[in-house]
Amino acid sequence: MFIVRNTGQQPDGLEVKLRRRTPSLVAKAADQVDWFCLGDPEAARRAGQDVVQLHDGWYADDTGGGVTIFGPYWEIRDTPFSVREAAPDPPTATQPSEAGEIVNVRKAVFGA
């Protein structure tokens, strides 16, 4: 997931998961919008979009929810504690653990 930052036009060719006003601390203009997108960030850059790479953390939206990123996983949240949508589980690992079982740690810890 990455952000496309612009003056409000929804980016073409990308799957938009959430939008928010760009925080004033990083905005280059008063009317900027951040679009949280899935797709090819390099293609968006080549198309002239202002792309911001995301790292592990919490990115609040304008309504009390936001996006959380942890490794390759993301979650769209209505509140910090209620998940509306989450990244699909990756394919099961092909290497079993030493005990011979395959464990999905995210699902085991978070139940999601």
C-alpha positions, 0 to 999 in steps of 0.5 A: 500500500502507498499514498498518492498525494494530489489536489483531489482527483482520484488516481486512475488505474489504482485500487483506492482503499481510503482517502484523507486530507493531507496532514498540514505538517507535510502538505504542500498546499491547503487542498491536498488529499492523500489516497491510500492505494494498492497497485504499482507505485512505480507505474504511478510515479511514471504517470506523474503522480506524487507517490509516498511510500508507507512504512509500519505504523498508523495513518489516521484518517479524517473521521477517527479511523485510518490505516495500519501497516505492519510488514506486508499487511494492512488494515483499514479501520473505522476506529483504532480498534475496529477493522473494516477491511484487511489484506488477504492472508498470504499463501501458506508458507512452503517451509514447515516449522521445526515441529512440522506444523505451519503457523500463520502468526498473524492469525494466531496472535490477532485472530484475523 
